[in-house]
């Protein structure tokens, strides 16, 4: 397992998901850059994760970086578009 942990984040995500199919819950608490790269490089591998969660919206319908934008989406909108446009099932977890 040590060799797996020496990989870049996007590769690590898919290697772990492949090694532990349906057992891994991915929880993205920041911008979705690494998850988007993982999807681009190995969609089949990332689909083996049991669940995908992302902290990326607000319950108050107000952004935390601009009046309308949440920081994690605002920081890398292209990655967010890649992730949300994929066929992955994503659970959005709002902040208060």
KOLGULUM-271768 format. One record per residue (C-alpha): residue in three letters; chain; x, y, z. Coordinates in nm, 2 decimals, padded with zeros to 4 digits. Layout:
<nodes>
 vokol semar     px     py     pz
   ala     A      X      Y      Z
...
</nodes>
This chain:
<nodes>
 vokol semar     px     py     pz
   unk     A  00.00  00.00  00.00
   unk     A  00.29  00.24  00.06
   unk     A  00.37  00.25 -00.32
   unk     A  00.01  00.37 -00.39
   unk     A  00.05  00.66 -00.15
   unk     A  00.33  00.80 -00.35
   unk     A  00.11  00.88 -00.65
   unk     A -00.03  01.23 -00.75
   unk     A -00.37  01.29 -00.59
   unk     A -00.58  01.23 -00.91
   unk     A -00.40  00.89 -00.96
   unk     A -00.43  00.81 -00.59
   unk     A -00.80  00.86 -00.59
   unk     A -00.86  00.61 -00.87
   unk     A -00.60  00.36 -00.75
   unk     A -00.77  00.34 -00.41
   unk     A -01.12  00.33 -00.56
   unk     A -01.01  00.04 -00.78
   unk     A -00.84 -00.14 -00.49
   unk     A -01.14 -00.10 -00.26
   unk     A -01.44 -00.11 -00.50
   unk     A -01.77  00.03 -00.35
   unk     A -01.60  00.08 -00.01
   unk     A -01.45  00.43 -00.06
   unk     A -01.64  00.75  00.00
   unk     A -01.48  01.05 -00.16
   unk     A -01.54  01.37  00.03
   unk     A -01.42  01.68 -00.16
   unk     A -01.40  01.97  00.08
   unk     A -01.22  02.20 -00.15
   unk     A -01.20  02.28 -00.53
   unk     A -01.27  01.98 -00.75
   unk     A -00.94  01.99 -00.95
   unk     A -00.81  01.65 -00.85
   unk     A -01.14  01.48 -00.89
   unk     A -01.19  01.63 -01.24
   unk     A -00.84  01.51 -01.34
   unk     A -00.92  01.17 -01.21
   unk     A -01.24  01.16 -01.42
   unk     A -01.05  01.27 -01.73
   unk     A -00.78  01.01 -01.68
   unk     A -00.97  00.71 -01.54
   unk     A -01.35  00.75 -01.53
   unk     A -01.39  00.37 -01.49
   unk     A -01.16  00.37 -01.19
   unk     A -01.34  00.67 -01.02
   unk     A -01.68  00.50 -01.08
   unk     A -01.56  00.22 -00.84
   unk     A -01.58  00.45 -00.55
   unk     A -01.89  00.38 -00.34
   unk     A -02.00  00.74 -00.29
   unk     A -01.89  01.09 -00.40
   unk     A -01.97  01.39 -00.18
   unk     A -01.88  01.75 -00.23
   unk     A -01.91  02.06  00.00
   unk     A -02.00  02.32 -00.26
   unk     A -02.31  02.51 -00.19
   unk     A -02.48  02.72  00.07
   unk     A -02.82  02.67  00.24
   unk     A -02.87  03.05  00.25
   unk     A -02.84  03.08 -00.13
   unk     A -02.56  03.33 -00.08
   unk     A -02.21  03.27 -00.18
   unk     A -01.92  03.29  00.05
   unk     A -01.67  03.44 -00.20
   unk     A -01.91  03.66 -00.40
   unk     A -02.28  03.72 -00.34
   unk     A -02.36  03.42 -00.57
   unk     A -02.05  03.20 -00.57
   unk     A -01.93  02.94 -00.33
   unk     A -01.55  02.93 -00.29
   unk     A -01.49  02.57 -00.40
   unk     A -01.68  02.61 -00.72
   unk     A -01.55  02.97 -00.78
   unk     A -01.18  02.85 -00.74
   unk     A -01.20  02.60 -01.03
   unk     A -01.52  02.63 -01.23
   unk     A -01.39  02.42 -01.51
   unk     A -01.32  02.13 -01.27
   unk     A -01.67  02.17 -01.12
   unk     A -01.82  02.16 -01.47
   unk     A -01.62  01.84 -01.55
   unk     A -01.73  01.67 -01.22
   unk     A -02.10  01.78 -01.23
   unk     A -02.12  01.70 -01.60
   unk     A -01.99  01.35 -01.55
   unk     A -02.22  01.05 -01.50
   unk     A -02.10  01.02 -01.13
   unk     A -02.36  01.04 -00.87
   unk     A -02.27  01.33 -00.65
   unk     A -02.41  01.43 -00.31
   unk     A -02.38  01.81 -00.25
   unk     A -02.33  01.90  00.12
   unk     A -02.42  02.26  00.19
   unk     A -02.27  02.49  00.45
   unk     A -02.48  02.69  00.68
</nodes>
